[in-house]
Amino acid sequence: MDDARAPDALLDQSLAVLRQCFPTLETAAAQAPHVAPALQETLTALRGVEQALHQQRDVLRRAHHFATLGRLAAGLTHEIRNPLGVLFLHIDLLEEEFRDPSSESATVIAQTFRDIRTALTRLDELVQDYLSLVRVGTIELEVQDVGAAVQAWVAELHSLASQQGVTMQLEDPTTAGLLAFHPSTLRRAVLNVVQNAIEAMPQGGTLTLEWSRTATEVHLRVRDSGIGIPAAQVPRIFEPLYTSKPGGTGLGLYIVREILVAHGGRVTVESVEGQGTTFTCTLPTP
């Protein structure tokens, strides 16, 4: 992913340099009439280069976009097969138990339904992840109380945190104030970050959500006391389909980044292996 983005970044840099040249050349042409025709020709040529660079950048972005879509589609196909396979297997098992019941049928059937429910939950999570990616290009932002919204979303994961021995500490949400955001997509981003933090503490720990606000930005810091991320993995964690977790899709943090970018914001990470990780979600103030 970094290699794919490098040409785009270089083109942006080249365009910035070109734009800085234009005012200088225009001023020179105005102050030195005898060389104005030559300078105007140079300006025309440079503007042609600028247009060509713009077009090349768009081509690169489209190519990158379609390549990413192809990888995501392949990943979705692969990830859906696993829970579907589980569902078919357990449906066959239920048919056998109902057709030829035994003394253990009640226990087997109860466990089978639990496994089916787990597989269905997995499918639902996959669908919601992909729907979040589809929506980011068309979201409409509304000014709302972001602290209250995040507090309500995080409450959905209290049970999961308790089961894993994780204590959740939420700062006063009024610190966050009003913010322009799209509730359903931002909810997905926040839940992905918080769930990721909970999973990083398999032996329990503390999860802290902190707010800070400046004149131009609002920051939500999600800090865990978990296992941390190896330094070599940190640069890749926001790549689509990259995961170091068994059974992970590699979509969670990628979706977080895409949703924050769609809101005009960003997400950053700081981690020390064995000590914990802090994700900072930054959004612009309205």
Disulfide bonds with the S-S distance in Angstrom:
none
